[in-house]
Amino acid sequence: IAGGWIGGGCARGAVLKAAREALADGESRLVSVQPENLLAELGVQPGAARDGVRYATNMCPSQGTMDIFVEAVLPRPSLVVLGGSPIAAALCALARPLGYHVTLACPPADRPAGVDVDTLVDGFELAASNARRFVVVSTQGKGDEAALAAASACPAAYHAFVGSRRKMAALRVKLIARGADKTALERVKAPAGLDLGAITPEEIALSILAEITLERRRGQRETPPAD
């Protein structure tokens, strides 16, 4: 807790637990801290949830009741696209409505016209960031090696290359020979995206964002109970 006061050590543990969970799944929650006798009257156990409310025990002498609403304020996930190809432009266009902070990195001469992004980077040098990043190389023959080297060195939850496995393998050999980190390059998925049978730049961009969504939301939805 960086600042402020919750109202006592008895509530602190319950609030910190709820805050950590909210940061992990991005969902808000309501915590009700009550003495044991009131929980017994409600027929709920400490730690149990009912109708969207999670209950905790107040063990303090005050025996008071406190309801705390917890909402996570998280940075937007960051999509970093390297390259000025039609697929790169389609990725940028599709990602903005999905809530991503979009960075396009490519030489100015390769930049697609009318592209709408949050950040433009001249070339492939990427600055450090605390946001959760998803990095896609879509150079398609224009600066493949430089972009791939920069992307693989960038900490991210997802790295992908728009190109065939064979092309990626050849680029990996070249970059490793030049001293690039082999382990980092092996994290780069190629071809990028789910196998949707995509053909057009927009369809390929959709397949990539679908795969990123799978990674982004992994573990955030509870598995429904079996029938």
Secondary structure, 3 states (H helix, E strand, C coil): CCCCCCCCHHHHHHHHHHHHHHHHHCCCEEEEEECHHHHHHHCCCCCCEECCEEEEECCCCCCCCEEEEECCCCCCCEEEEECCCHHHHHHHHHHHHHCCEEEEEECHHHCCCCCCCCEEEECCCCCCCCCCEEEEECCCCCCHHHHHHHHHCCCCCEEEECCCHHHHHHHHHHHHHCCCCHHHHHCCECCCCCCCCCCCHHHHHHHHHHHHHHHHCCCCCCCCCCC
